[in-house]
Amino acid sequence: MRLRVVYEDEAQYLEINDEATAQLTVSLGVDVTGATQEEKEQMVQEAFNVQFNRPDYNNWHKMERHWGNPETKGDSDEKDYNNGLGINDGYDQFAEEEKRWEEEEVREKVRTMLSPLQADAVIAVYLDGISITAYAAAQGVTKSAISQRLETAKKKLKNFY
């Protein structure tokens, strides 16, 4: 089978054998049961065109096609500065790290602006998600006392912002 591959307005033709055609049929999700060889090739080419021979796909991949974990050749002491990161690998790790830094910064600001009891209540209830009832029980005070601390803390924070 000759498969037409388009990249940056240029077409290349690849000769693929029957085994590779069968694998491509499965990976593209084309149902070729009961079709002639010519019809199979046409259906595979159409599915390939829909998925890969698109200008938007090719233009997007033009910039990112070299990302990934390349095999380093040469000296064994050569360092792989990519650290195995693919296109999206590690993104969530960095986002979580940034979120953690922001939360720590907010906690520090709350502790500097409020009294220790108010700051602890704001951090526990609003940042850590502990219910007012549970926090009051843990502190050994009433729910209304914690609610009053939170209201006072809100008023103080509004004055700063």
Backbone torsions as a table, in degrees:
resi	resn	phi	psi	omega
1	MET	NA	140.6	173.4
2	ARG	-100.6	119.7	180.0
3	LEU	-104.8	127.1	-179.8
4	ARG	-90.0	122.6	179.6
5	VAL	-119.2	124.3	-178.5
6	VAL	-108.3	132.1	176.1
7	TYR	-145.8	122.5	-179.3
8	GLU	52.1	53.2	175.5
9	ASP	63.1	16.7	175.5
10	GLU	-122.6	137.5	-179.2
11	ALA	-105.1	140.5	173.2
12	GLN	-125.1	149.8	178.6
13	TYR	-115.7	130.3	179.2
14	LEU	-111.8	133.5	174.2
15	GLU	-90.5	119.5	178.1
16	ILE	-122.4	144.1	-177.5
17	ASN	-80.2	178.2	-175.9
18	ASP	-64.4	-37.6	-180.0
19	GLU	-65.4	-44.2	178.4
20	ALA	-66.4	-35.3	177.2
21	THR	-63.7	-42.4	178.3
22	ALA	-63.1	-41.4	178.8
23	GLN	-66.2	-40.2	178.5
24	LEU	-65.3	-37.0	177.7
25	THR	-60.8	-43.3	179.8
26	VAL	-68.2	-45.3	-176.4
27	SER	-68.6	-28.7	176.8
28	LEU	-84.8	-12.0	178.4
29	GLY	75.3	35.0	-178.8
30	VAL	-95.5	130.9	176.7
31	ASP	-94.4	110.3	-175.9
32	VAL	-112.7	19.2	-179.3
33	THR	-64.8	130.5	177.0
34	GLY	78.9	8.5	-179.2
35	ALA	-98.9	151.1	175.4
36	THR	-73.2	168.6	-179.0
37	GLN	-60.2	-41.1	178.9
38	GLU	-63.6	-43.1	178.4
39	GLU	-66.0	-39.3	177.9
40	LYS	-59.5	-47.4	-179.3
41	GLU	-62.4	-39.7	179.4
42	GLN	-66.5	-41.7	180.0
43	MET	-66.8	-39.2	178.3
44	VAL	-65.0	-44.1	179.5
45	GLN	-62.3	-41.4	179.2
46	GLU	-64.3	-43.2	178.6
47	ALA	-65.3	-38.7	178.1
48	PHE	-64.9	-40.7	178.4
49	ASN	-61.8	-43.2	-178.7
50	VAL	-63.8	-40.2	-174.2
51	GLN	-87.0	-37.7	-171.3
52	PHE	-121.5	-31.1	-177.2
53	ASN	-87.5	59.4	-179.5
54	ARG	-123.3	137.7	179.2
55	PRO	-60.8	-39.6	-178.7
56	ASP	-65.7	-40.0	178.5
57	TYR	-65.6	-47.4	-176.8
58	ASN	-65.9	-39.4	179.0
59	ASN	-67.1	-37.7	179.0
60	TRP	-67.4	-41.0	-177.9
61	HIS	-76.5	-14.5	179.0
62	LYS	-59.4	-40.3	-177.1
63	MET	-81.8	-31.9	-172.7
64	GLU	-103.8	6.8	-172.7
65	ARG	-69.3	-18.6	-178.6
66	HIS	-99.9	4.0	178.0
67	TRP	-76.8	157.1	178.3
68	GLY	131.4	-159.5	-177.6
69	ASN	-112.6	89.3	-179.2
70	PRO	-72.4	147.7	175.6
71	GLU	-75.2	122.2	179.3
72	THR	-83.3	134.6	179.8
73	LYS	-116.3	155.0	177.1
74	GLY	110.0	-136.2	-174.7
75	ASP	-64.2	134.7	-180.0
76	SER	-70.1	-18.6	178.1
77	ASP	-82.6	-4.9	-179.1
78	GLU	-67.5	133.3	-177.3
79	LYS	-89.5	144.2	174.9
80	ASP	-94.6	101.3	-176.0
81	TYR	-75.0	-10.8	178.7
82	ASN	-76.8	-22.5	179.8
83	ASN	54.1	29.7	175.4
84	GLY	75.1	14.0	-178.9
85	LEU	-82.8	127.7	176.3
86	GLY	-89.9	-159.8	-176.7
87	ILE	-61.1	-48.7	-176.0
88	ASN	-111.0	-3.8	-178.0
89	ASP	-64.1	136.3	175.5
90	GLY	84.9	-11.4	-179.4
91	TYR	-60.3	-46.1	-179.7
92	ASP	-63.5	-35.5	178.9
93	GLN	-61.6	-45.1	-179.5
94	PHE	-68.6	-37.7	178.8
95	ALA	-64.9	-41.8	178.5
96	GLU	-65.5	-39.5	179.1
97	GLU	-63.9	-42.9	178.8
98	GLU	-64.9	-40.1	178.5
99	LYS	-63.8	-40.3	179.4
100	ARG	-64.1	-41.1	178.1
101	TRP	-62.9	-42.0	179.1
102	GLU	-63.8	-41.9	178.9
103	GLU	-63.9	-40.1	178.5
104	GLU	-64.2	-39.0	178.8
105	GLU	-64.7	-42.2	178.4
106	VAL	-63.4	-43.7	179.6
107	ARG	-60.2	-42.6	179.2
108	GLU	-62.8	-43.3	-179.9
109	LYS	-64.0	-41.6	179.3
110	VAL	-62.6	-41.7	-178.8
111	ARG	-67.4	-31.0	179.6
112	THR	-79.5	-28.0	-175.6
113	MET	-89.3	-24.3	-173.8
114	LEU	-118.0	165.3	174.6
115	SER	-69.3	159.8	-177.7
116	PRO	-56.9	-40.9	-179.8
117	LEU	-66.2	-42.3	179.6
118	GLN	-67.8	-42.9	-179.2
119	ALA	-62.6	-43.9	178.3
120	ASP	-61.1	-40.9	180.0
121	ALA	-65.9	-45.3	179.8
122	VAL	-62.6	-44.9	-179.2
123	ILE	-64.6	-44.7	-177.9
124	ALA	-66.1	-45.0	-173.4
125	VAL	-81.3	-49.7	-172.3
126	TYR	-87.7	-34.2	-177.9
127	LEU	-94.7	-40.9	-178.7
128	ASP	-89.9	-12.6	175.2
129	GLY	78.5	20.1	177.8
130	ILE	-79.1	138.7	-179.8
131	SER	-69.9	155.6	-179.3
132	ILE	-62.2	-39.9	-179.8
133	THR	-62.9	-45.9	-179.1
134	ALA	-66.2	-40.4	179.8
135	TYR	-66.7	-40.2	178.3
136	ALA	-62.4	-42.1	179.3
137	ALA	-64.1	-40.4	-180.0
138	ALA	-67.2	-32.8	-179.9
139	GLN	-85.3	-14.1	-179.8
140	GLY	77.7	27.8	178.3
141	VAL	-126.0	174.6	-178.9
142	THR	-80.7	162.3	178.4
143	LYS	-63.7	-37.1	-179.5
144	SER	-67.1	-32.4	178.2
145	ALA	-64.6	-42.6	178.4
146	ILE	-67.3	-41.1	178.2
147	SER	-61.0	-39.9	178.8
148	GLN	-65.6	-40.6	177.2
149	ARG	-61.7	-41.8	-179.0
150	LEU	-66.5	-39.9	178.4
151	GLU	-64.6	-43.8	178.4
152	THR	-62.7	-41.9	179.4
153	ALA	-63.0	-40.5	178.3
154	LYS	-60.8	-42.7	-180.0
155	LYS	-63.8	-41.5	178.9
156	LYS	-64.6	-42.0	-179.0
157	LEU	-67.2	-35.5	177.7
158	LYS	-64.3	-33.5	177.8
159	ASN	-65.5	-33.4	178.8
160	PHE	-75.1	-31.4	-176.7
161	TYR	-116.3	NA	NA
